[in-house]
Amino acid sequence: MIEERPRILTERRTVGLVWKPGRVDSEKLAEQVAQFLFSRDIDVRVDSSSGSLKNQKVAPMAIEDMDVDFVIPIGGDGTVLYTLSRLHKRETPLFCINLGTIGFMTESDSTTALPSLQKILEGECIIERCINLSSGVAKTRFEDALNEVYVTSQVHGRMLTFKTYIDGVHVSHGRADGIMTSTPSGSSAYALSAGGSILSPSVRALIVVPVCSPMSELRAMVVPDNSVIEIELVKPGATGVIVIDGQTQSDVSPYDKIWVKKSKGVTRFIRLYDSYYDRLRSRLVPKEYR
């Protein structure tokens, strides 16, 4: 879903900055972005775990404590997911600058960051609303996911046996290294590497993808995004772990049934225009074939 003509700045006029610590290029760009914002009378809050900036006006704080109009993660998709996993208000808009390898979620790079930011401050932008996943075991709920909820073994390289249910109906039973449920956003990430299909954000669906299932005992499935997916661990004595966007994890026990469904919350990305297929081409197609 696209928000047209969004209000980017409120009376707070405050922006958060996050970057991958230990990278000189990220810190240098963060300095430039901070100075750009200060010159326009916008306050800056810097993630204290990212590092520090020379400008004395910058207020360092934990991401969890940021109450800002939007956040600028500088890095790759991992930096974006790290930021999102720690935001107290997950619907805080993100304007993402790519200094990573692929940066599928990002909107700009180091050469276009400041001109793009100027357009955003002038209101020449949209907001893309991306669905999230909620998950849990019984009444225990885990953190929401933007990309995927992945269930795998606690012992690396050991397969688990799964039963999968869609809306209470038993649809598959087999072995695999793991099973993930992915959103359209996540379908071009880990799920794609595991053999899943890419889902356009306009497709109201989720994809359930097994990882390394022997003899294709389990198959990928695309289901409506109002479905409730349940994944049951049925191998005696085999404990598992649930991984949320590669950021957080929780243990699950044999015969636990993990439920996954669309969350009420969303992630909001600031875009210059509705550019999904442009991003798809520029990230996944080799330069010589674009």
C-alpha positions in Angstrom: 0.0 0.0 0.0 1.2 3.5 -0.8 0.7 6.6 1.2 0.5 9.6 -1.1 1.7 13.1 0.1 2.8 12.0 3.5 3.6 14.4 6.3 7.3 13.7 6.9 8.1 16.3 9.6 6.0 17.1 12.6 6.5 19.8 15.2 9.3 17.7 16.6 11.5 18.3 13.5 13.7 15.4 14.7 15.4 12.6 12.8 17.3 9.5 14.0 20.5 8.2 12.5 21.8 4.6 12.6 24.8 3.1 10.9 27.0 0.0 11.1 29.7 0.6 13.7 33.3 0.4 12.7 32.9 1.6 9.1 34.6 4.8 8.3 32.5 5.4 5.2 29.3 5.0 7.1 30.4 7.4 9.8 31.6 10.0 7.2 28.2 9.9 5.5 26.4 10.1 8.8 28.4 13.3 9.5 27.3 14.8 6.2 23.7 13.8 6.7 23.7 15.3 10.3 25.2 18.6 9.1 22.6 18.7 6.2 19.8 18.3 8.7 21.2 20.8 11.2 21.5 23.4 8.4 17.7 23.1 8.0 16.9 23.4 11.7 16.2 19.7 12.2 17.5 18.0 15.4 19.4 14.7 15.1 19.4 11.7 17.4 22.2 9.2 16.9 22.2 5.6 17.9 24.7 5.3 20.7 25.8 1.8 19.7 26.6 3.0 16.1 29.3 5.4 17.3 29.6 9.2 17.8 29.8 12.2 15.6 32.0 15.3 15.9 29.1 17.7 15.9 28.3 18.7 19.5 24.6 19.2 18.7 24.0 15.5 18.2 22.2 13.7 21.0 23.3 10.0 21.3 20.7 7.6 22.6 19.5 4.0 22.2 17.3 3.3 19.2 14.6 2.1 21.6 14.4 5.6 23.1 14.1 7.5 19.8 11.0 9.6 19.4 11.6 11.0 16.0 9.8 11.9 12.7 11.8 9.3 10.7 15.0 7.3 11.0 17.8 7.1 8.5 19.7 3.7 8.6 23.0 3.9 6.7 24.2 0.5 5.5 22.7 -2.6 4.0 19.5 -4.6 4.6 21.0 -6.0 7.8 21.3 -2.5 9.2 17.7 -1.8 8.3 16.5 -5.0 10.0 18.7 -4.2 13.1 17.1 -0.7 13.3 13.6 -2.0 12.9 14.0 -4.7 15.5 14.9 -2.1 18.1 12.5 0.7 17.3 9.9 1.2 20.0 7.5 2.5 17.3 7.8 0.1 14.4 5.8 2.3 12.1 8.3 5.1 12.4 9.2 5.8 8.7 12.6 4.7 7.4 14.7 6.4 4.7 17.4 3.9 4.0 20.8 4.7 2.5 22.7 1.8 0.9 26.3 1.2 1.8 25.9 -2.6 1.8 26.1 -5.3 -0.9 22.5 -5.4 -2.3 20.4 -3.1 -0.1 17.1 -4.2 -1.5 15.2 -2.2 1.0 17.2 1.0 0.6 16.1 4.0 -1.5 19.4 5.9 -2.0 23.2 5.5 -2.0 26.0 7.7 -0.9 26.0 9.8 -4.1 22.3 10.6 -4.1 21.6 10.6 -0.4 21.5 14.4 0.2 19.6 15.4 -3.0 17.1 12.6 -2.2 16.8 13.8 1.4 16.1 17.4 0.2 13.2 16.1 -2.0 11.8 14.2 1.0 11.9 17.3 3.2 10.1 19.2 0.5 7.4 16.5 0.4 8.3 15.0 -3.0 8.0 11.4 -1.8 5.6 8.6 -0.9 5.6 6.0 1.9 5.4 2.3 1.1 3.6 0.3 3.8 4.9 -3.3 4.1 3.1 -6.0 6.0 4.7 -7.6 9.0 4.3 -11.0 10.6 3.4 -11.9 14.1 4.3 -15.3 15.5 4.3 -17.3 18.7 3.7 -20.5 20.5 0.3 -20.8 22.3 -0.1 -17.5 24.2 3.6 -16.6 24.0 4.2 -14.0 21.3 7.5 -13.2 19.6 8.7 -10.0 18.0 7.2 -9.0 14.7 9.1 -9.7 11.5 9.3 -7.7 8.3 11.0 -10.4 6.2 10.5 -13.8 7.6 9.9 -16.1 10.6 12.3 -19.1 10.3 12.0 -22.3 12.3 15.1 -24.5 12.3 17.0 -26.9 14.5 19.0 -25.8 17.6 21.8 -28.2 16.3 23.3 -26.8 13.1 23.0 -29.2 10.2 20.4 -31.5 11.8 17.1 -31.8 10.1 13.7 -31.5 11.8 10.4 -33.1 10.9 7.5 -30.7 10.4 3.8 -30.8 10.1 2.3 -27.7 8.4 -1.2 -26.5 8.8 -3.0 -23.7 6.9 -6.1 -22.3 8.6 -6.2 -25.5 10.7 -5.9 -27.9 7.8 -3.0 -30.3 7.7 -1.3 -29.7 4.3 2.2 -31.2 4.6 4.5 -33.5 6.6 8.2 -34.0 6.0 11.8 -33.3 6.9 13.9 -30.2 6.2 16.6 -28.1 7.7 13.9 -25.5 8.5 10.7 -23.8 7.3 10.2 -20.1 6.9 7.1 -18.0 6.4 7.9 -14.9 4.4 6.2 -11.6 3.5 6.4 -10.1 0.0 9.3 -8.0 1.3 11.1 -11.1 2.5 10.4 -13.1 -0.6 13.4 -11.5 -2.4 15.7 -12.2 0.6 16.3 -15.5 2.4 13.2 -17.1 1.0 14.4 -16.5 -2.6 17.8 -18.1 -1.7 15.8 -21.1 -0.4 14.0 -21.6 -3.7 10.9 -19.5 -3.1 9.2 -17.2 -5.6 9.3 -13.4 -5.5 6.0 -11.9 -4.5 5.2 -8.3 -5.6 4.1 -6.1 -2.6 0.7 -5.7 -4.4 0.1 -9.4 -4.1 -1.8 -10.0 -0.8 0.0 -13.2 0.0 2.6 -15.0 2.2 5.0 -17.7 1.1 5.9 -20.8 3.1 9.3 -22.1 2.1 11.1 -25.2 3.3 14.9 -25.2 3.5 16.8 -28.2 2.1 14.0 -30.7 2.2 15.3 -34.1 1.1 13.6 -35.7 -1.9 11.3 -32.6 -2.0 9.2 -34.0 0.8 8.1 -30.4 1.5 7.2 -27.8 -1.1 6.9 -24.0 -1.2 3.4 -22.7 -0.9 1.9 -19.3 -1.6 -1.1 -18.6 0.7 -3.4 -15.6 1.2 -2.1 -13.1 3.7 -5.1 -13.5 6.0 -4.1 -17.2 6.5 -2.9 -18.6 9.8 0.1 -20.8 9.3 1.1 -23.4 12.0 4.3 -25.3 12.0 4.6 -28.2 14.4 7.8 -29.9 15.4 7.1 -33.7 15.4 10.5 -35.3 15.8 10.8 -36.7 19.3 13.6 -35.1 21.3 14.5 -32.6 18.6 14.4 -29.0 19.8 14.2 -26.1 17.5 14.7 -22.3 17.4 12.6 -19.6 15.8 14.6 -16.8 14.2 12.9 -13.4 13.5 14.5 -11.5 10.5 17.9 -12.9 11.4 17.9 -10.6 14.5 16.4 -12.4 17.4 15.7 -16.0 18.3 13.8 -18.1 20.8 13.9 -21.8 21.7 11.0 -24.1 20.8 10.4 -27.6 22.1 9.4 -30.9 20.4 5.7 -30.9 19.6 5.4 -27.1 19.9 3.1 -25.6 17.3 4.4 -22.2 16.0 1.7 -20.0 14.6 2.4 -17.2 12.1 0.0 -14.7 10.7 -0.1 -11.1 9.3 0.6 -8.6 12.0 -1.6 -5.5 12.6 1.5 -3.4 12.4 3.4 -2.4 9.2 6.8 -1.1 8.3 6.9 2.3 6.5 9.6 3.0 3.9 10.1 6.5 2.5 10.4 6.3 -1.3 10.9 9.0 -3.9 8.4 7.2 -6.1 6.6 3.8 -6.4 9.8 2.0 -7.6 9.5 -1.8 -6.7 10.3 -3.2 -10.1 13.1 -0.7 -10.6 14.6 -1.8 -7.3 14.1 -5.5 -8.3 15.9 -5.0 -11.6 18.8 -2.9 -10.1 19.4 -5.4 -7.3 18.9 -8.7 -8.9 19.9 -8.2 -12.6 23.6 -8.1 -13.5 24.7 -4.6 -14.7 25.5 -5.8 -18.2 21.9 -7.0 -18.7 20.0 -4.0 -17.3 
